[in-house]
Amino acid sequence: MRRAVPVAVACLTGLVVLLGFFGADGILGGWPNLLVEGAAFLAALALLMGAAHLALAHGRRALHGEAEAGHSVVLVIAMLATFGIGVVLPGSAELAWIFDYLYTPLQATMTALLAFFIVSAAYRAFRLRHAEAIVLLITSLFMLLGQLAVSERISPVIPALRDWTLAIPVTAGVRGILLGTALGTLAATLRILIGMDRPQALE
């Protein structure tokens, strides 16, 4: 019984929401929208509880003087300040300042650091001496050259070929990845709806 009830609730909820997306609102009433709004509310509540747990954990670390306690102090202060401004002054210039002059530079810094890891991984891949590694090396060098401002002075063919590469092969690859992700999500969802997978069942 403890296994059957969660599975039945998940299957019924998923079917109601799925039928609502296919235009069965007239038959089901407002239940599909109610379930979607309830899921959004639960997700927001889970996010709030996760943030509170993170603040408590780092606050405890800072109070006990554990390793890297200074980082925990900065994290807690930044989290409480951002949360307070967002609640008291939503959509204000102060909140926009935090995102424009603190969050965005930090995000750019993390992306810049990620570039070094990508270069390191590419270097290790290029040492494999395979045909795929050679193709990756040639493509990477060409795209790097195409992004430089001096590429137009070298040859007008380079920017045109760069734009074609981004518009055709790269876009096709991205769409293939998105399509594969969508099909995988659909398959996993169907397995839950028909009861084959029971992640919500109690042990």
C-alpha positions in Angstrom: 0.0 0.0 0.0 2.8 2.4 0.8 4.2 1.8 -2.7 1.0 1.8 -4.6 -0.5 5.1 -3.3 2.5 7.4 -4.3 2.7 5.7 -7.7 -1.1 6.1 -8.2 -1.0 9.8 -7.2 2.0 10.5 -9.5 0.4 8.7 -12.4 -3.0 10.5 -12.0 -1.4 13.9 -11.5 0.8 13.5 -14.6 -2.1 12.4 -16.7 -4.3 15.3 -15.6 -1.5 17.8 -16.4 -0.7 16.1 -19.7 -4.4 16.1 -20.8 -4.6 19.8 -19.8 -1.8 20.6 -22.2 -3.7 18.9 -25.0 -6.8 21.1 -24.4 -8.9 19.1 -22.1 -9.4 22.0 -19.7 -13.1 22.0 -20.4 -13.5 18.5 -19.1 -11.0 18.6 -16.3 -11.9 22.1 -15.1 -9.1 24.1 -13.4 -7.3 21.0 -12.1 -4.4 21.1 -14.5 -3.6 24.7 -13.8 -4.0 24.1 -10.1 -1.6 21.2 -10.1 1.0 23.2 -12.1 0.7 26.2 -9.8 1.0 23.8 -6.8 4.2 22.3 -8.2 5.6 25.8 -8.7 4.8 26.7 -5.1 6.4 23.5 -3.8 9.5 24.2 -5.9 9.7 27.7 -4.6 9.3 26.4 -1.0 12.0 23.8 -1.6 14.3 26.5 -2.9 13.6 28.6 0.1 14.3 25.7 2.5 17.5 24.9 0.7 18.7 28.5 1.0 17.8 28.5 4.7 19.7 25.2 5.2 22.7 26.6 3.4 22.7 29.8 5.5 22.4 27.8 8.7 25.2 25.4 7.7 27.6 28.2 6.8 26.6 30.3 9.8 27.4 27.3 12.1 30.7 26.9 10.4 31.5 30.6 10.8 30.5 30.6 14.5 32.6 27.6 15.3 35.6 29.0 13.5 36.1 26.0 11.2 38.3 25.9 8.1 37.5 28.7 5.5 35.1 30.3 8.0 35.7 33.7 6.3 34.2 32.4 3.1 31.1 31.3 5.0 30.8 34.7 6.6 30.9 36.4 3.2 28.3 33.9 1.8 25.9 34.4 4.7 26.1 38.2 4.6 25.7 38.3 0.8 22.8 35.9 0.9 20.9 37.7 3.7 21.6 41.1 2.1 20.3 40.0 -1.3 17.3 38.3 0.2 16.4 41.3 2.4 16.7 43.8 -0.5 14.7 41.5 -2.7 11.9 41.2 -0.2 11.8 44.8 1.0 12.6 46.5 -2.4 11.6 44.1 -5.2 12.6 45.3 -8.6 14.5 48.3 -7.1 17.7 50.0 -8.4 19.6 48.5 -5.4 18.7 45.0 -6.4 19.6 45.7 -10.0 22.9 47.1 -8.8 23.7 43.8 -7.0 23.1 41.8 -10.1 24.8 44.3 -12.5 27.9 45.0 -10.5 28.4 41.9 -8.2 26.6 38.9 -9.7 27.5 39.6 -13.4 31.2 40.2 -12.8 31.4 37.0 -10.6 29.6 35.1 -13.3 32.0 36.4 -16.0 35.0 35.4 -13.7 33.7 31.9 -13.3 33.2 31.6 -17.1 36.8 32.9 -17.7 38.1 30.3 -15.2 36.1 27.6 -17.0 37.8 28.6 -20.3 41.2 27.5 -18.8 39.7 24.1 -17.8 38.4 23.7 -21.3 41.8 24.5 -22.8 43.4 22.0 -20.4 40.9 19.3 -21.4 41.4 20.1 -25.1 45.1 19.8 -24.7 44.7 16.3 -23.1 42.4 15.3 -25.9 44.8 16.5 -28.6 47.5 14.3 -27.2 45.4 11.2 -28.0 46.6 11.1 -31.6 43.2 10.0 -33.0 41.4 11.3 -36.1 38.7 12.8 -33.8 41.3 14.7 -31.9 42.8 16.1 -35.1 39.3 17.2 -36.3 38.7 18.8 -32.9 42.1 20.6 -33.0 41.5 22.0 -36.5 38.0 23.1 -35.8 39.0 24.7 -32.5 41.9 26.6 -34.1 39.7 27.8 -37.0 36.9 29.0 -34.7 39.4 30.7 -32.5 40.9 32.5 -35.5 37.4 33.4 -36.8 36.5 35.1 -33.5 39.5 37.4 -33.8 39.0 40.9 -35.2 42.1 40.4 -37.5 40.4 37.5 -39.3 38.7 39.8 -41.8 42.1 41.4 -42.7 43.6 37.9 -43.3 40.8 36.8 -45.6 37.1 37.7 -46.0 36.4 33.9 -46.4 37.2 33.2 -42.7 34.3 35.2 -41.2 31.9 33.9 -43.8 33.0 30.3 -43.2 32.8 30.9 -39.4 29.2 32.2 -39.7 28.3 29.2 -41.9 29.8 26.8 -39.3 27.8 28.4 -36.5 24.6 28.6 -38.5 24.6 25.0 -40.0 26.7 22.3 -38.3 26.7 23.9 -34.8 23.0 24.6 -34.9 22.3 21.1 -36.2 24.3 19.6 -33.4 22.6 21.7 -30.7 19.2 20.8 -32.0 20.2 17.1 -32.1 21.2 17.4 -28.4 18.0 19.2 -27.5 16.0 16.6 -29.4 17.8 13.7 -27.7 17.2 15.4 -24.3 13.5 15.9 -25.0 13.1 12.2 -26.1 15.0 11.0 -23.0 12.8 13.2 -20.7 9.7 11.9 -22.5 10.8 8.3 -22.0 11.6 8.8 -18.4 8.2 10.6 -17.8 6.3 7.8 -19.5 8.1 5.2 -17.4 6.9 7.1 -14.3 3.4 7.5 -15.6 2.9 3.8 -16.3 4.5 2.8 -13.0 7.7 1.2 -14.3 9.9 3.7 -12.3 8.8 4.7 -8.8 11.2 7.4 -7.5 8.5 8.7 -5.2 7.6 5.3 -3.7 8.5 4.8 0.0 10.9 2.0 0.9 
